[in-house]
Amino acid sequence: MNIEVIKTKKAPQPAAAYSQAFKAGNFVFVSGQLAEDPETGDLVKAKFPESPIRVQTKRVLENIQAILKEAGTDMDHIVSCTVFLRDLKDFPVYNETFETFFKIPPPRATVNIVGLLPSEEALIEIQSIAVIP
């Protein structure tokens, strides 16, 4: 089986020793994505009255979308997501935002509440697995 590194400038560049994604067979494994702007590498911030978790969830999913496009697939082919939220109180808004990126039914997801993410201002990180149609 060939393993191919997936890399796009339309998503944030890795800040450590990992790749944006790998394609292995008909699967794409996307590394955990934070809500970083692909052009600046800075974490996106909400402007009042926006919800910080809504803004960050949207940016994370847009980053995943760009990586999947580079790999030859899309959000409708995600089969699994692992979500890391800093605070349980953010779950309802995260979930509402998450659902807008997918046709019904959305992919399988496991949500973990964690006290620590790679950035002090990060509220969410999502890693995903998709299939290539």
VMD Tcl script that builds the backbone (N, CA, C; Angstrom):
set m [mol new atoms 399]
animate dup $m
set s [atomselect $m all]
$s set {name element resname resid chain x y z} {
  {N N MET 1 A 0.850 -1.172 0.000}
  {CA C MET 1 A 0.000 0.000 0.000}
  {C C MET 1 A 0.896 1.235 0.000}
  {N N ASN 2 A 0.585 2.171 -0.876}
  {CA C ASN 2 A 1.313 3.438 -0.904}
  {C C ASN 2 A 0.799 4.364 0.173}
  {N N ILE 3 A 1.707 5.074 0.795}
  {CA C ILE 3 A 1.348 6.108 1.759}
  {C C ILE 3 A 1.866 7.416 1.195}
  {N N GLU 4 A 0.955 8.396 1.103}
  {CA C GLU 4 A 1.290 9.683 0.505}
  {C C GLU 4 A 1.043 10.797 1.509}
  {N N VAL 5 A 2.003 11.700 1.628}
  {CA C VAL 5 A 1.833 12.871 2.483}
  {C C VAL 5 A 0.938 13.862 1.753}
  {N N ILE 6 A -0.047 14.401 2.442}
  {CA C ILE 6 A -0.940 15.418 1.896}
  {C C ILE 6 A -0.544 16.758 2.495}
  {N N LYS 7 A -0.368 17.745 1.626}
  {CA C LYS 7 A 0.052 19.064 2.085}
  {C C LYS 7 A -0.606 20.129 1.221}
  {N N THR 8 A -1.182 21.137 1.857}
  {CA C THR 8 A -1.784 22.256 1.151}
  {C C THR 8 A -1.478 23.561 1.885}
  {N N LYS 9 A -1.337 24.626 1.124}
  {CA C LYS 9 A -1.137 25.957 1.728}
  {C C LYS 9 A -2.464 26.555 2.160}
  {N N LYS 10 A -3.572 25.880 1.853}
  {CA C LYS 10 A -4.896 26.380 2.213}
  {C C LYS 10 A -5.317 25.953 3.614}
  {N N ALA 11 A -4.400 25.310 4.309}
  {CA C ALA 11 A -4.604 24.931 5.716}
  {C C ALA 11 A -3.309 25.268 6.451}
  {N N PRO 12 A -3.371 25.445 7.773}
  {CA C PRO 12 A -2.162 25.804 8.530}
  {C C PRO 12 A -1.052 24.775 8.367}
  {N N GLN 13 A 0.157 25.254 8.338}
  {CA C GLN 13 A 1.318 24.372 8.240}
  {C C GLN 13 A 1.604 23.778 9.620}
  {N N PRO 14 A 2.040 22.543 9.679}
  {CA C PRO 14 A 2.331 21.911 10.969}
  {C C PRO 14 A 3.377 22.701 11.766}
  {N N ALA 15 A 3.130 22.797 13.057}
  {CA C ALA 15 A 4.031 23.544 13.938}
  {C C ALA 15 A 5.049 22.630 14.613}
  {N N ALA 16 A 4.964 21.358 14.342}
  {CA C ALA 16 A 5.878 20.385 14.958}
  {C C ALA 16 A 6.126 19.262 13.949}
  {N N ALA 17 A 6.642 18.155 14.431}
  {CA C ALA 17 A 7.007 17.032 13.558}
  {C C ALA 17 A 5.798 16.152 13.246}
  {N N TYR 18 A 4.901 16.646 12.394}
  {CA C TYR 18 A 3.772 15.866 11.911}
  {C C TYR 18 A 3.346 16.426 10.567}
  {N N SER 19 A 2.532 15.686 9.844}
  {CA C SER 19 A 2.023 16.114 8.549}
  {C C SER 19 A 0.569 16.541 8.685}
  {N N GLN 20 A 0.114 17.369 7.742}
  {CA C GLN 20 A -1.301 17.747 7.748}
  {C C GLN 20 A -2.169 16.499 7.633}
  {N N ALA 21 A -1.765 15.598 6.738}
  {CA C ALA 21 A -2.539 14.368 6.549}
  {C C ALA 21 A -1.702 13.348 5.790}
  {N N PHE 22 A -2.152 12.101 5.863}
  {CA C PHE 22 A -1.598 11.009 5.078}
  {C C PHE 22 A -2.726 10.342 4.316}
  {N N LYS 23 A -2.449 9.968 3.093}
  {CA C LYS 23 A -3.368 9.151 2.317}
  {C C LYS 23 A -2.779 7.753 2.318}
  {N N ALA 24 A -3.550 6.776 2.751}
  {CA C ALA 24 A -3.128 5.371 2.775}
  {C C ALA 24 A -4.253 4.558 2.162}
  {N N GLY 25 A -3.989 4.002 0.974}
  {CA C GLY 25 A -5.058 3.303 0.271}
  {C C GLY 25 A -6.165 4.286 -0.052}
  {N N ASN 26 A -7.383 3.933 0.309}
  {CA C ASN 26 A -8.528 4.820 0.072}
  {C C ASN 26 A -8.907 5.648 1.300}
  {N N PHE 27 A -7.984 5.758 2.250}
  {CA C PHE 27 A -8.265 6.524 3.457}
  {C C PHE 27 A -7.372 7.750 3.545}
  {N N VAL 28 A -7.901 8.806 4.141}
  {CA C VAL 28 A -7.129 10.012 4.443}
  {C C VAL 28 A -7.216 10.227 5.950}
  {N N PHE 29 A -6.053 10.314 6.585}
  {CA C PHE 29 A -5.965 10.520 8.032}
  {C C PHE 29 A -5.479 11.948 8.265}
  {N N VAL 30 A -6.380 12.809 8.728}
  {CA C VAL 30 A -6.061 14.224 8.937}
  {C C VAL 30 A -5.613 14.426 10.377}
  {N N SER 31 A -4.442 15.031 10.533}
  {CA C SER 31 A -3.919 15.336 11.874}
  {C C SER 31 A -4.835 16.335 12.582}
  {N N GLY 32 A -4.730 16.379 13.884}
  {CA C GLY 32 A -5.515 17.314 14.676}
  {C C GLY 32 A -5.315 18.735 14.174}
  {N N GLN 33 A -6.422 19.412 13.927}
  {CA C GLN 33 A -6.388 20.783 13.429}
  {C C GLN 33 A -6.908 21.738 14.492}
  {N N LEU 34 A -6.162 22.820 14.650}
  {CA C LEU 34 A -6.607 23.917 15.510}
  {C C LEU 34 A -7.245 24.982 14.626}
  {N N ALA 35 A -7.768 26.009 15.243}
  {CA C ALA 35 A -8.446 27.093 14.523}
  {C C ALA 35 A -7.448 28.158 14.063}
  {N N GLU 36 A -6.451 27.712 13.329}
  {CA C GLU 36 A -5.419 28.637 12.860}
  {C C GLU 36 A -5.739 29.122 11.456}
  {N N ASP 37 A -5.485 30.399 11.234}
  {CA C ASP 37 A -5.626 30.989 9.909}
  {C C ASP 37 A -4.484 30.454 9.049}
  {N N PRO 38 A -4.778 29.882 7.875}
  {CA C PRO 38 A -3.716 29.291 7.054}
  {C C PRO 38 A -2.693 30.319 6.545}
  {N N GLU 39 A -3.121 31.564 6.384}
  {CA C GLU 39 A -2.207 32.586 5.863}
  {C C GLU 39 A -1.255 33.114 6.924}
  {N N THR 40 A -1.745 33.272 8.151}
  {CA C THR 40 A -0.922 33.884 9.198}
  {C C THR 40 A -0.398 32.876 10.214}
  {N N GLY 41 A -1.079 31.743 10.341}
  {CA C GLY 41 A -0.719 30.772 11.366}
  {C C GLY 41 A -1.237 31.144 12.739}
  {N N ASP 42 A -1.939 32.282 12.824}
  {CA C ASP 42 A -2.488 32.733 14.105}
  {C C ASP 42 A -3.837 32.080 14.380}
  {N N LEU 43 A -4.112 31.856 15.662}
  {CA C LEU 43 A -5.399 31.326 16.068}
  {C C LEU 43 A -6.465 32.390 15.808}
  {N N VAL 44 A -7.582 31.999 15.196}
  {CA C VAL 44 A -8.643 32.973 14.936}
  {C C VAL 44 A -9.316 33.358 16.244}
  {N N LYS 45 A -9.762 34.593 16.272}
  {CA C LYS 45 A -10.425 35.118 17.469}
  {C C LYS 45 A -11.795 35.656 17.080}
  {N N ALA 46 A -12.727 35.500 17.968}
  {CA C ALA 46 A -14.080 36.000 17.740}
  {C C ALA 46 A -14.130 37.498 18.035}
  {N N LYS 47 A -14.939 38.187 17.251}
  {CA C LYS 47 A -15.189 39.604 17.502}
  {C C LYS 47 A -16.576 39.703 18.103}
  {N N PHE 48 A -16.697 40.460 19.170}
  {CA C PHE 48 A -17.982 40.605 19.846}
  {C C PHE 48 A -19.045 40.975 18.816}
  {N N PRO 49 A -20.194 40.354 18.781}
  {CA C PRO 49 A -20.776 39.405 19.725}
  {C C PRO 49 A -20.636 37.946 19.289}
  {N N GLU 50 A -19.710 37.623 18.418}
  {CA C GLU 50 A -19.541 36.249 17.949}
  {C C GLU 50 A -19.186 35.311 19.100}
  {N N SER 51 A -19.569 34.071 18.939}
  {CA C SER 51 A -19.212 33.035 19.906}
  {C C SER 51 A -17.809 32.521 19.591}
  {N N PRO 52 A -16.882 32.573 20.545}
  {CA C PRO 52 A -15.526 32.071 20.294}
  {C C PRO 52 A -15.490 30.618 19.841}
  {N N ILE 53 A -16.310 29.749 20.432}
  {CA C ILE 53 A -16.270 28.343 20.038}
  {C C ILE 53 A -16.856 28.160 18.640}
  {N N ARG 54 A -17.856 28.952 18.261}
  {CA C ARG 54 A -18.420 28.862 16.912}
  {C C ARG 54 A -17.370 29.261 15.875}
  {N N VAL 55 A -16.675 30.381 16.130}
  {CA C VAL 55 A -15.654 30.875 15.208}
  {C C VAL 55 A -14.514 29.868 15.075}
  {N N GLN 56 A -14.073 29.308 16.199}
  {CA C GLN 56 A -12.971 28.343 16.146}
  {C C GLN 56 A -13.394 27.019 15.506}
  {N N THR 57 A -14.587 26.541 15.805}
  {CA C THR 57 A -15.063 25.292 15.196}
  {C C THR 57 A -15.154 25.448 13.682}
  {N N LYS 58 A -15.689 26.555 13.235}
  {CA C LYS 58 A -15.818 26.815 11.799}
  {C C LYS 58 A -14.441 26.818 11.126}
  {N N ARG 59 A -13.456 27.489 11.739}
  {CA C ARG 59 A -12.119 27.557 11.133}
  {C C ARG 59 A -11.465 26.180 11.090}
  {N N VAL 60 A -11.609 25.406 12.164}
  {CA C VAL 60 A -11.042 24.052 12.195}
  {C C VAL 60 A -11.630 23.219 11.054}
  {N N LEU 61 A -12.938 23.268 10.884}
  {CA C LEU 61 A -13.585 22.473 9.847}
  {C C LEU 61 A -13.231 22.973 8.448}
  {N N GLU 62 A -13.036 24.266 8.290}
  {CA C GLU 62 A -12.578 24.800 7.001}
  {C C GLU 62 A -11.165 24.311 6.695}
  {N N ASN 63 A -10.323 24.212 7.712}
  {CA C ASN 63 A -8.967 23.684 7.512}
  {C C ASN 63 A -9.020 22.219 7.091}
  {N N ILE 64 A -9.851 21.444 7.756}
  {CA C ILE 64 A -10.009 20.029 7.391}
  {C C ILE 64 A -10.542 19.921 5.966}
  {N N GLN 65 A -11.496 20.741 5.624}
  {CA C GLN 65 A -12.080 20.754 4.285}
  {C C GLN 65 A -11.003 20.992 3.216}
  {N N ALA 66 A -10.105 21.936 3.460}
  {CA C ALA 66 A -9.032 22.243 2.504}
  {C C ALA 66 A -8.072 21.062 2.349}
  {N N ILE 67 A -7.742 20.420 3.445}
  {CA C ILE 67 A -6.837 19.262 3.404}
  {C C ILE 67 A -7.481 18.112 2.646}
  {N N LEU 68 A -8.760 17.849 2.924}
  {CA C LEU 68 A -9.462 16.768 2.231}
  {C C LEU 68 A -9.566 17.038 0.732}
  {N N LYS 69 A -9.808 18.276 0.362}
  {CA C LYS 69 A -9.876 18.618 -1.059}
  {C C LYS 69 A -8.548 18.304 -1.741}
  {N N GLU 70 A -7.448 18.656 -1.087}
  {CA C GLU 70 A -6.117 18.371 -1.636}
  {C C GLU 70 A -5.907 16.860 -1.801}
  {N N ALA 71 A -6.528 16.081 -0.927}
  {CA C ALA 71 A -6.382 14.616 -0.965}
  {C C ALA 71 A -7.337 13.947 -1.949}
  {N N GLY 72 A -8.281 14.718 -2.508}
  {CA C GLY 72 A -9.211 14.150 -3.471}
  {C C GLY 72 A -10.511 13.649 -2.885}
  {N N THR 73 A -10.888 14.202 -1.734}
  {CA C THR 73 A -12.156 13.820 -1.120}
  {C C THR 73 A -12.796 15.059 -0.505}
  {N N ASP 74 A -13.824 14.866 0.304}
  {CA C ASP 74 A -14.519 16.019 0.887}
  {C C ASP 74 A -15.154 15.648 2.230}
  {N N MET 75 A -15.820 16.632 2.804}
  {CA C MET 75 A -16.408 16.460 4.131}
  {C C MET 75 A -17.463 15.354 4.163}
  {N N ASP 76 A -18.158 15.139 3.041}
  {CA C ASP 76 A -19.195 14.108 3.000}
  {C C ASP 76 A -18.623 12.703 3.092}
  {N N HIS 77 A -17.310 12.587 2.977}
  {CA C HIS 77 A -16.677 11.269 3.038}
  {C C HIS 77 A -15.890 11.048 4.339}
  {N N ILE 78 A -16.071 11.945 5.298}
  {CA C ILE 78 A -15.480 11.715 6.627}
  {C C ILE 78 A -16.274 10.610 7.310}
  {N N VAL 79 A -15.559 9.643 7.838}
  {CA C VAL 79 A -16.217 8.539 8.545}
  {C C VAL 79 A -16.035 8.627 10.050}
  {N N SER 80 A -15.054 9.419 10.485}
  {CA C SER 80 A -14.783 9.490 11.916}
  {C C SER 80 A -14.070 10.788 12.267}
  {N N CYS 81 A -14.475 11.369 13.384}
  {CA C CYS 81 A -13.800 12.555 13.932}
  {C C CYS 81 A -13.532 12.329 15.412}
  {N N THR 82 A -12.386 12.791 15.840}
  {CA C THR 82 A -12.090 12.841 17.265}
  {C C THR 82 A -11.959 14.321 17.607}
  {N N VAL 83 A -12.784 14.755 18.534}
  {CA C VAL 83 A -12.885 16.173 18.883}
  {C C VAL 83 A -12.374 16.363 20.303}
  {N N PHE 84 A -11.569 17.392 20.469}
  {CA C PHE 84 A -11.060 17.761 21.795}
  {C C PHE 84 A -11.569 19.162 22.109}
  {N N LEU 85 A -12.419 19.256 23.134}
  {CA C LEU 85 A -12.938 20.545 23.587}
  {C C LEU 85 A -12.306 20.898 24.919}
  {N N ARG 86 A -11.974 22.164 25.087}
  {CA C ARG 86 A -11.405 22.612 26.353}
  {C C ARG 86 A -12.465 22.619 27.465}
  {N N ASP 87 A -13.729 22.927 27.111}
  {CA C ASP 87 A -14.748 23.127 28.140}
  {C C ASP 87 A -16.079 22.503 27.701}
  {N N LEU 88 A -16.684 21.723 28.547}
  {CA C LEU 88 A -17.955 21.067 28.257}
  {C C LEU 88 A -19.057 22.073 27.928}
  {N N LYS 89 A -19.000 23.258 28.496}
  {CA C LYS 89 A -20.043 24.255 28.228}
  {C C LYS 89 A -20.078 24.669 26.760}
  {N N ASP 90 A -19.000 24.435 26.035}
  {CA C ASP 90 A -18.948 24.783 24.617}
  {C C ASP 90 A -19.598 23.734 23.713}
  {N N PHE 91 A -19.951 22.580 24.277}
  {CA C PHE 91 A -20.460 21.484 23.448}
  {C C PHE 91 A -21.675 21.860 22.598}
  {N N PRO 92 A -22.723 22.493 23.147}
  {CA C PRO 92 A -23.901 22.769 22.312}
  {C C PRO 92 A -23.592 23.632 21.076}
  {N N VAL 93 A -22.791 24.664 21.234}
  {CA C VAL 93 A -22.477 25.542 20.099}
  {C C VAL 93 A -21.527 24.831 19.133}
  {N N TYR 94 A -20.553 24.098 19.659}
  {CA C TYR 94 A -19.677 23.289 18.797}
  {C C TYR 94 A -20.538 22.350 17.958}
  {N N ASN 95 A -21.442 21.618 18.589}
  {CA C ASN 95 A -22.254 20.608 17.924}
  {C C ASN 95 A -23.128 21.235 16.840}
  {N N GLU 96 A -23.746 22.345 17.146}
  {CA C GLU 96 A -24.586 23.054 16.174}
  {C C GLU 96 A -23.759 23.481 14.951}
  {N N THR 97 A -22.549 23.991 15.189}
  {CA C THR 97 A -21.670 24.427 14.107}
  {C C THR 97 A -21.165 23.234 13.311}
  {N N PHE 98 A -20.766 22.187 13.990}
  {CA C PHE 98 A -20.280 20.956 13.370}
  {C C PHE 98 A -21.293 20.418 12.371}
  {N N GLU 99 A -22.555 20.359 12.781}
  {CA C GLU 99 A -23.608 19.795 11.943}
  {C C GLU 99 A -23.789 20.546 10.635}
  {N N THR 100 A -23.472 21.839 10.596}
  {CA C THR 100 A -23.673 22.628 9.375}
  {C C THR 100 A -22.691 22.244 8.269}
  {N N PHE 101 A -21.641 21.531 8.583}
  {CA C PHE 101 A -20.639 21.146 7.598}
  {C C PHE 101 A -20.928 19.793 6.946}
  {N N PHE 102 A -21.978 19.113 7.416}
  {CA C PHE 102 A -22.228 17.750 6.947}
  {C C PHE 102 A -23.667 17.550 6.532}
  {N N LYS 103 A -23.835 16.655 5.538}
  {CA C LYS 103 A -25.171 16.197 5.213}
  {C C LYS 103 A -25.597 15.261 6.342}
  {N N ILE 104 A -26.859 15.026 6.437}
  {CA C ILE 104 A -27.366 14.131 7.473}
  {C C ILE 104 A -27.214 12.699 6.979}
  {N N PRO 105 A -26.746 11.754 7.729}
  {CA C PRO 105 A -26.239 11.915 9.091}
  {C C PRO 105 A -24.786 12.387 9.081}
  {N N PRO 106 A -24.399 13.133 10.114}
  {CA C PRO 106 A -22.994 13.524 10.230}
  {C C PRO 106 A -22.127 12.309 10.557}
  {N N PRO 107 A -20.811 12.448 10.437}
  {CA C PRO 107 A -19.932 11.302 10.711}
  {C C PRO 107 A -19.918 10.928 12.191}
  {N N ARG 108 A -19.400 9.733 12.435}
  {CA C ARG 108 A -19.179 9.289 13.807}
  {C C ARG 108 A -18.205 10.251 14.449}
  {N N ALA 109 A -18.450 10.627 15.684}
  {CA C ALA 109 A -17.532 11.537 16.375}
  {C C ALA 109 A -17.412 11.125 17.838}
  {N N THR 110 A -16.203 11.258 18.348}
  {CA C THR 110 A -15.945 11.070 19.765}
  {C C THR 110 A -15.484 12.409 20.291}
  {N N VAL 111 A -16.169 12.926 21.298}
  {CA C VAL 111 A -15.824 14.226 21.865}
  {C C VAL 111 A -15.174 13.999 23.218}
  {N N ASN 112 A -13.997 14.586 23.382}
  {CA C ASN 112 A -13.250 14.499 24.625}
  {C C ASN 112 A -13.146 15.890 25.238}
  {N N ILE 113 A -13.354 15.972 26.514}
  {CA C ILE 113 A -13.172 17.245 27.215}
  {C C ILE 113 A -11.787 17.198 27.833}
  {N N VAL 114 A -10.954 18.138 27.423}
  {CA C VAL 114 A -9.564 18.158 27.879}
  {C C VAL 114 A -9.247 19.530 28.463}
  {N N GLY 115 A -8.404 19.564 29.439}
  {CA C GLY 115 A -8.029 20.828 30.046}
  {C C GLY 115 A -6.938 21.553 29.294}
  {N N LEU 116 A -6.239 20.822 28.452}
  {CA C LEU 116 A -5.074 21.388 27.783}
  {C C LEU 116 A -5.120 21.089 26.299}
  {N N LEU 117 A -4.872 22.108 25.486}
  {CA C LEU 117 A -4.705 21.962 24.050}
  {C C LEU 117 A -3.370 22.607 23.702}
  {N N PRO 118 A -2.853 22.387 22.486}
  {CA C PRO 118 A -1.519 22.897 22.150}
  {C C PRO 118 A -1.331 24.410 22.278}
  {N N SER 119 A -2.412 25.166 22.253}
  {CA C SER 119 A -2.334 26.618 22.410}
  {C C SER 119 A -3.213 27.026 23.580}
  {N N GLU 120 A -2.770 27.988 24.353}
  {CA C GLU 120 A -3.557 28.426 25.518}
  {C C GLU 120 A -4.908 28.993 25.123}
  {N N GLU 121 A -5.012 29.568 23.917}
  {CA C GLU 121 A -6.261 30.186 23.473}
  {C C GLU 121 A -7.136 29.242 22.652}
  {N N ALA 122 A -6.638 28.053 22.357}
  {CA C ALA 122 A -7.408 27.095 21.569}
  {C C ALA 122 A -8.537 26.504 22.405}
  {N N LEU 123 A -9.720 26.479 21.816}
  {CA C LEU 123 A -10.884 25.912 22.483}
  {C C LEU 123 A -11.244 24.541 21.932}
  {N N ILE 124 A -10.708 24.218 20.733}
  {CA C ILE 124 A -11.094 22.986 20.053}
  {C C ILE 124 A -9.976 22.494 19.143}
  {N N GLU 125 A -9.876 21.177 19.014}
  {CA C GLU 125 A -9.004 20.530 18.046}
  {C C GLU 125 A -9.774 19.332 17.498}
  {N N ILE 126 A -9.677 19.109 16.175}
  {CA C ILE 126 A -10.382 17.974 15.569}
  {C C ILE 126 A -9.416 17.232 14.645}
  {N N GLN 127 A -9.386 15.910 14.799}
  {CA C GLN 127 A -8.682 15.057 13.834}
  {C C GLN 127 A -9.750 14.206 13.159}
  {N N SER 128 A -9.484 13.783 11.913}
  {CA C SER 128 A -10.524 13.059 11.193}
  {C C SER 128 A -9.948 12.005 10.262}
  {N N ILE 129 A -10.835 11.097 9.882}
  {CA C ILE 129 A -10.514 10.064 8.906}
  {C C ILE 129 A -11.610 10.118 7.844}
  {N N ALA 130 A -11.173 10.130 6.573}
  {CA C ALA 130 A -12.121 10.150 5.464}
  {C C ALA 130 A -11.762 9.063 4.475}
  {N N VAL 131 A -12.733 8.712 3.642}
  {CA C VAL 131 A -12.482 7.783 2.549}
  {C C VAL 131 A -12.440 8.576 1.248}
  {N N ILE 132 A -11.729 8.028 0.268}
  {CA C ILE 132 A -11.680 8.633 -1.058}
  {C C ILE 132 A -12.683 7.884 -1.918}
  {N N PRO 133 A -13.653 8.599 -2.490}
  {CA C PRO 133 A -14.695 7.906 -3.272}
  {C C PRO 133 A -14.132 7.264 -4.533}
}
mol reanalyze $m
mol bondsrecalc $m
mol representation Tube
mol addrep $m
